[in-house]
């Protein structure tokens, strides 16, 4: 980008420039989605959407209509907490609906799934793994095994097609860069390598790849395929919806469990030290309060090995970090650890009557996804979708971060927008201060949106950090009140090349 300002000086400085009349449209920096699963989302876009199911009968009807003999059916999105009756279908019912086809049906959080017997047969030994259920959802190691079996049945040509579908969909929403959170058990080395290669094409969004594994072998994989780090979905714990996020106190609706912890502080520290010394970003998927405590302690142990300066320079990151308190946020900020978060989690499952409250009780649920606490502590925020867990919808995510379902946990529109644009670039290591902005010298990553009335606002005068006076020339944003229409993307540009045009 070489000029931002009035027409006259711009035309004088660049007399041969092509002129595009936007006819009242407005321009913003392009969005970054800091947490995606491209192949899974592409398969979802290309296949059956189970989010519309409202009971077991709906789910079985969807399977019956989509299953084909001899072909694996991969579908996503069921959420029994929103059903009229929470009973899940039995494996026998799924087998009957599938007509003998291998079927993998992931829950909305992708930490558990319903499967057919034919799919289980494609994963030898799965019935002996932790998390296997003879009739209900499979979780933990058994879930990883059935994911691997279902993905192995997807041909390379099909995989590349759905990855490209995903990237073109992202571009149509003003997204110029995505962070792929790949890991053994939910993806593959070949899957990530192919996606990173697609992201080098000038007509598609950038792909920043993360490989969620640890050890010297994983380091070699990351370097070979061009991954940015050993981060993303390296699981410290699981998910609240599947009751696998690690908690200090039991789940309210399942008092016999506190979830699952997959890594302890010593293992976390070992990984952070490995990545810091190798010049790689480290990171972890962590949701529950016991998981967050373990990760914070792991960083403290790592500091003893490599020192604070090296740890800060590593620009490490955490995914989700939903149950974090102010003291932990201060520790993470001191280590320059970014929080990659998903505002639509709160929009979908927050509040006094949502899934969080069902799983944890209203008091604990009220403390989830505390964007304001993290921002006040100085933790760099990067927003994303975790697609296909929630949809690619950046403006909706910005609105959800502003209008948090717990009073006081939201942030200003400008802070939320920055977290979904320049914050994503920063979380991937681009900390030059200009990438993700519209200033001379910045990479030309931007989106053009249909005309709307722009406003300069903040949700609370106590946290407003800029003037709303038009003479201050603070860039406005579209109205983000609940129910207000959100902008439609007309054009998306990455490094000066058009990657989406509605025309």
N, C-alpha and C positions, 0 to 999 in steps of 0.2 A: 504494500500500500504506500502510495507516494504523496497523496494530498487528501486532506479533510478540511473542508471549509467552504467559503463562498465561491460562486461560479467564476466570477471575474478573475481573481488571481489564479484559480485552477486552470482556466482556459489559456491564460497568458503563459503559465509555466509549461503547459502541455498542449500546444496548439494542434498537434496531430492526433490527440486522443480520440477514441471512439466515444460518442455521446449516446447514452441510453436514457431516454426520458422515462422516469418511473411513474409519472402521472399520479403523484400523491402517495405512492407506496413508501414504506419506510425500511431502513436498513439497520440490521443489528449484527454483532458478531455471531458467527455460527455456533450452534450448540455442540457440546461434547456430552456423550452418554458414557459415564465413567464406570458402568458395570453392565455388560451384556453377555448373553450366550447366543452367538449368532446362528449356529446351526440349529440349535433347539428352537429358536424363535422362527427361523426360516421354515423348519418342519411344521411348526404351529401355524404359520401363515399359509402354508401349502396344504394343511391337513384339516383335522377336526378340532373345533373349539369346544372344549368341555365346560367353559365358564358359564355357558347358558343353562347347563343342567341344574335342575332344582330338586331332584331326588334321584334315587337309584334307578328308577324306571327311565328317566330322561337319559342318564348316562348309558344304560344298556341299549336304548334305542339308537343313540349316536354310534355306538360300536357296531350294532347290527347293520346299520346303513352304510358304514364305511369299510368294514372288514372285507378282505378279498382272500380267497384260498391261496395259501403259499406265500403271501406277502405280509411283511411285518407292518402292523398298524401302530404308529406312534402318535399319541394325542395328549393334550395337556389342559390343565386349568380347573379341574373339579375342586370344589371347596365345600365340604359338608357343613361347615358352620353357617352357610347361607342357604342350606336346603330347607324345605318345608318339613322334612323328616331326616334325621342324620344317619339312618341306617345305610351302611355301605353294601354294595352287591357282593355276594359270595363268589369264590373262584368258579364254582360250578355254573353260576349264572353268567359270568363273563365268558367262560368256555362255550356255553350254548350260544350266546349272542355273537361270538367271534367265529363260530362255525369251524373251530379247530385252528384258526390262524393265530400266529404269535401276536400278542397285544401288550403294549406298555402304555399305561395311563397315569401320567404324573399328577400328583396333587399340585395345587397352585404354587406352593413354595419350593417344589422340585426336590424335596428331601424325603419323600415317600411316594409310593406308587402302587396301583393295583395292576396285577399282571395275570395273563392267562397261563394255563399249564403248558401250552406249546412254547411260550417264551421262556418259562422256567427250564424247559428241556434244553434250550439253547445255551444255558449257563450251568454247565456241569458242576455239581458240588454246592450249588447255591443254597440248597435246603439245610446245609450244615453251618452256614455263616450266621454271625450275629445279625439280628434284625429280620430274619426270615419269619414269615407267618404262613401257616398252612392254608389260611382262608382269608386273611385280611391284608392290609397294606404292608409292604416290605419296606424296611428302613436300613440305615447304617450300611455295613459291608455288603449285605444281601442286595440292598438297593443299588449300590455301585456295580455289582455284578450283573444285574438285569439291565441297567443302563448300557453297560459295555456290550451286552449281547444284542440289545436292540439296535445300537449304533453300528455294530458289525454287519448287520443286515442291510444297511444303507449303502448303496453303491457310490463310488467316488464321483460319478457323474451327477447323481441325485444330490449328493452333499454339496457339490460346487454350485449347482443350480439354486438350492435353497439359501446358501450363503449369499449369492448375488441378489436374490430376492430380498433378503434381509437388508443388505447394504443399500439397495435402491430405495427401499421403504424408508430407511433412516434418512437418506438424502432428501426425500420428498418432505420431510418434517423439519428441514433446516439444520440437520445434524451433519457436521463436517468431520467428526472423529468419534470413534467408539473404542472402548477398552474391553477387549475380550478376556473373560475370566475363565480360562480353560484349566483343566486338571485331569490327571488320571482318574478313571472311574466315572467322570461325567463327560469326558471328551477324549481326544487322542492327540498324540504328537502330529500325526498326519492332518488331522482336522485343523489344528492351530496353524501349522505351517501353510496349508492351503489358503486359509483366511488371511494371514499376514501377506501372502503373495498377492491376493486379490486387492488388498488395501494399497498396494503400490500403483495400481492403475489410476491414471489421472481423472477418470470419469466416475470414481467411486469414493466414498469417505475413507479417511485414513483409518487404519486398524493398529491400535497399540495392544500388543499381545502379552498376556501374563500366563505363566505356567505354574500351577499350584502344586508344586512338589518341592522336596528338599533333598539335600545331599549332593555329592560331587557329580553323580550321574545326571541329576536334574539340572545342575548348572551347565553341564555339557550340552544337554538338550536345548536349554534356553539360548545359549550362544549359537548353536548350530542353526536354529530356525529364526533367530532374530527377535526373541521375546524381550520385552523391556525389563522383566524381573521375574523372580520366583515369588509370586504374590497372588492376589486374586482369591480364588476359592481353594486356598490351602486351609483346610477346615480345622479351626480350634474347637468349634462346637457345631451344633446343628441349627435347627429352625424352630421357632415358637409354634407354628401351626402344626408341625409334626411332633411336637413335644420332645425335640432332641436338642434344643438350645440348652446350654449348661446353666443351671440356676443355683443360687445359694440356698433357697428355700423351695419346697416342692411346688409343682404345678397345682393351682387351685382346683382344676377339674380332673386332676390325676395325682392324688396325694402320695402315691407309691413311687413317683419318679421325680428326679431333679434334672432329667435330660442326660446328654452325653458330652463328655469332654474327651476330645481326640488327641490333644497335645497338652503336655504340662509345661510349667515355666522353664524348666531346664531345656526341653526340646525347642521351645520357642526361642530362647536365648541362643542356642546353638545355630538355629537357622538365621537369626538376625546377624550374628557374627559372621557366618559364612557369606551372606550376601553383602554385608558392609565391606568386608575385606576383598570381595570380588568386584566391587563397584556395581552391584545389582540392587534393584529395589527389592526389599522384602515386604511381605504383607500377609495378612490372615483374614479369613472369613470368621467373624466373631459377633455373636448376638447377645447371648445371655449374660447376666451380671457376673456369674462365676467364671464364664469364659473371658470376659473383659478383665477381671481381676488377674487371671492367669497370664494374659497377654501383657498387661502393664508390668507385672512382676518379671516377666521374661525380658522386657526391654531394660528394666533396672539391672538384671543380671548381665545382659549384653553390654551395658555401659561399663561394667567392671572389667570387661575383656578388651573393648576397643576404645573406650573413652567417649565422653560426651560429644566432642567436636566431630569425630568420625561418624557417630550415630546421627547427629544432626545433618551432616552432609549426605547421608544415605537417602534422605527424602523418602522414607518408608511410608507405608500406607496400611489402613485397615478398611475392610469392607463391612458395611452395615452398622457395626458398633452401636446397637440400639439401646442397650441398658448401661449407660455410662454416667457417672456422677461428676460433680464439679472438680473434686480433687483428682480424679483420674484424668479428666480433660486437661487440667493444668500440667500433669506429668507428660501426657502425650504432646501437648503444645511445646513443652520444653525440649522434646526430642524431634520436633519438626515433623511429626507423623500426621499425614493427611487422613481425613475421614471421608471415605467414599460412601455416600448415603442415598437412600431412595425415599423421597418425600411421599410418593404415592402409597408406601406402606402404611403411613399414618392415615392417609385419606381413605384407604380401603379397610383397615383393621383397627384403627384407633377409636377414641371416644369411650363413653361409658357402656356402650352396648355392642362393641365390636369384638373381634376374635381375641385381641390382646386382653381385654377385660375378662373374657371367658376363660382364657388360659391362666391368667395371673391374678385376677381380681382387680377391681377398679383402682385401688391405691397404687399398686405396682405398675399397672398399665399406664397411668397418667405420666409416669416418668420416662416413657420410651421416646426415642428419636428427639432428644433435646437439642435442636439446632441452635437455639439461642445460648445455651450453656456452653456448647463447643465453640461457637463464634466468639463469645465473650472471653473465653480462655485463650483465644488466638490459634485454635486448631484450624488449619486450612480445610475448607469444605469443598467437595466435588460431588455433584449430583448426577444420578443416573436412574435407570429403570429396573435393573436386574431382569430385563426381558429374557424369557417370556413370563416371568413371575408377575410383573406389571407391564403394561404396554409401553411402547415407545411413544411418549407424549410429553415433550419437554416443557411446553407452556403449562400444561396441567401440573407437572411436577413443581414448577416455579410457584404456581398458585397454591399448591398444597403446602409448600414450605412456609408461605406467608400466613395462610389460614390454618395453622396447626389445630388439631382437634383438642389439644390441651392448651388452655390460655397461658400465655407467657413463654411457650416453647417455640413459637414461630420467629421468623426473621423478616427484615424489611424486603420489599420487592427488589430493590437494587442488589442487596446482598444475596438474595436467592438467585437472581439472574446471573450474577457474577459466578456463583458456585456452579452453575450449569454451563458456563462458557469458559472464561479464563481459569476458573478453578479446576476444571477437568484437565486442561493443558498443564497446569502447575502440578497436579497429582501425578502426571506422567513424566515429570522431570523438567518440563519447559518453564523455567523460573526466570525468564529474562525480563519480566515486568510488562511486556507488550503483547506477547502472543495471546490471542483471544480478545483483543481490543481493536477499536477502529482508530488507529493513530498512524501517522507516517512511520514507515519502517517495520510495521507489523506485517506478518504473513497475511495475505488477502484471503482470510477465511470469513465469509459473511453470508447472510441470508437476506433476501428481500421479501417483504410481507405485504399483503393487501392493505390498502389504506384503512386506518382506524384512528380515532382520537387518542393521542398519547397523553399520559398524565405523569406527574412527578409526585410520589406519595410515599409515606411510610406508615406502618400499622400502629405506631405508638410514638408520640412526640418525644418521649424520653429516650428513644433509641435512634431518632432521626439524625443523620450525620451530614446532611446536605440541605441546601436551601431549596424550597419549592417555588421561589420567585423565578419567573421565566428569565429575568435578566442574568441569573446565575448560570444559564446555559447548561444545566444538568440534563443529560438525555432522559427523555421520558420513556415510559413503557406502556403497553396496552393496559386497560383496566383489568384487574385481576380479581374482582369481587366474585364470589361464588355465583354461578349462573351466567356471568357475562360471557359473550361469545369470544373465543380466542382466535388469533390471527391464522390465516391460511398462507402457507409458504408459496411464493411465486417463483423463486429462484434460489438455488444454493450454490455457493462458489467456494472451492477449496484451492488454495494456492493460485488464485486467479483464473482457474478453470471451472466452467459451469459443470456441475455434477447433477443438477436437477433443474428443470424448467417446466413450469406448468404448461407452457405453449409447445 
